[in-house]
Amino acid sequence: MNVLATVKALNERAAREKWYHVCDPGLSFNDPSHKQLLKLWRDKAGDRPMPKRSEMSLRDLKDVLRHLVVFERIGQMPSRYRVRLIGTSLTGMAGDQTGKMIDEIVLPEHLPRWVECCDLILDGGQPMRFLGRVHLEGREYLDAENLFVPLSNDEGKPTFAMGLCRYTPRHSESEESWESMIASVPGIQ
């Protein structure tokens, strides 16, 4: 997989379909907790492409656990994902969706974005930063900055996409500010 070409195609589709979402492979995070998780992921991976999910202990993740979500790919062509873990800060926004399939909880118009992003993480085998607007009723005023990292199962197969999801209130409702934010992400054009 050509990761940068896939990221570019994803971002072009997001702009075309007004997903208000962008993937930033540059990993330029604003929140220090993203940098902390990225360092942990890299340390656990060592010289392997990615760590195993079983190597990411609750003790390791204690500082960010409430902001984590873990998706498990349970089928391919088409890909299907199950929510394996959802932190308490996320359940406060979306309810406890643990054990449910993404296609059961995400509106059909948003499902391609979720599946394509998870596929990018697992098939590309590298961490990605995602910026976007929240599309949950009553939470549309929030912007998201998320780090997603791939994790393998115990046999080494990329199976889990773990995300550290942080939300902040949006400062402006204009599309121009969204376009400015996208333009400020290095390497997107």
N, C-alpha and C positions, 0 to 999 in steps of 0.2 A: 504494500500500500504506500502510495506517495502521500504522506500525511499532510504536507503543506498544500498540495493540490486539493485534497479532500476538505481541508479547513476552508480554503478559498471558495470551493463549490458550496459548502454549507453556509458560509457567510453571505454569498451571493443569493442563495435561495432564501435565507432569512430576511435579507433586504427586500427582495422581490415580493415575498409573501407577508411582509410587515410583521415578522415575528418579534421585533424589538429584542433581539438576541444576537450576540456576537461571540465567536470563539476566538480567544487570544492565545496562540501557542507560545507567546513570549513570556508568559507567567509573571507579569508585572503587577503584583498584588498590592493593594492598599492596606489590607488588614494583616497584621503580623501573625495571626493564627494560621493563615494560609501558608505562610513561609515556614512556620513550625511543622505543619503536617507534611509539606513537601520535603523538608529535610529528613523527617522521620521515614517517609516513604523511600527516599534515596538511600538512607542508611540501612534500612531493612532489605532493600533490593541488592545492595552490594554490587557484585559484578554480573548479576542476573538481570534480565529485562524488567522484572517486577517482583515484588515480594508475594508470598502466599497470604491469603486472607488470614489463615491461622496464625501467622507471625505478627499480626497487628493486634496486640493484646489490649484489653480494656485499660490496663495500667498505662500503656503507651499513649492511649487516646483520651485519657481522663480529662484533659484540659479542653478538648474540642468535642467530646462525645455528644453533648446535647445539640450540636449543630451538624451532626453527620447523618447521611443517608447511604445505604448500601443497596445496590440493585444487583440481582443475579440473572445472568442470561441463561434461560432454560430452553431456548429453541432458536434456530437460525433458519433463514430463508423462508419466511420472514422471521426476524429476530423478535423474541418475546422476553420480557423482563418481569421479575417478581421483586417486590420490595422486601428485603431481608431485615433491614434495620432502619428505624427513623427516630432521630433524636427528639428530645422533649421540646426544644425550641421550634422544631418543625411540626410536631404534632399539634402544637398550639395554633399553628397557621392552617394546617390541612387535615387535622385529625390523625388518629393512629391508623395508618394504612399498611402496617406490617402484615406480610403474608399475601397481600393482594397483588394482582397483576397490574402493570402500568396501564394497560388498555382498559382496565376496569375503573380507574380513578382519574385518568386524564381525558379531557374533552377530545373528541375525534380530530378536531382541527389542530390540536397541539401535539397529538401523538407522534406524527412524523419527526418533529423536532426532538422529542425525548428519545425516540429510538435511534435516530441518526447520531445524536450526541453520545449515547451509550456505546453504539457500535464504533464510533470514532475512537473512543477511549480504549476499548478492548482490542479492536483490530489494529489501531495505530500503536498500541503498547506504550503510550507515554502520557504524562499528566497534561491537562489542559485547563485553562482559565476560561470561564464563561461569564459574560456580563449580560444582564437582561432585565426586563420588566416582569414583575410577578403578574400572573394571569389567574388569580384566585379571587372569587367574589369577596368583596370587602377588604381585599389586600392589594388592590391595583395601584395604590399609592407608593408601593415599595419597589426599589431596584435591588437586583441581586448581583453579588459577586461570589462566584463559586469556583472551587478547585475540585476537579474530578481526577482520580488516579485509578489505574487498572490494578487489579489483584488477581492472582491465579488461584485455582483450586489446589489441592494437595498434590495433584499429578502434574502441576505446572501449566495447565491450560488456562488462558485468560478467560475468566468467568464472572468476576465481580467488578463493578464500577462503584467506587466509594467517593462520595462528594462531601466536601465541607461547604456548607451553604450559609452565607451571611447576607443580611438584608438591611437596607437603610432607606429612610423616607426619600422620595423623589423631590428634587428642588424645583422642577419645572415640568409642565405637562406638554410642552411643545415638541413637535417632531424635530424641529431644528436643533434642540438641545441633545436629542438622541443621536442625530446625525453628527453633531460635534463630538459626542462621546465616542462614537464608532471611529471617527476620523483621528481621534487622539490615540487610538490603540496602534502601537508600532507594527508595521508589516502587514496590515490588513488590506491595503489597496493593492 
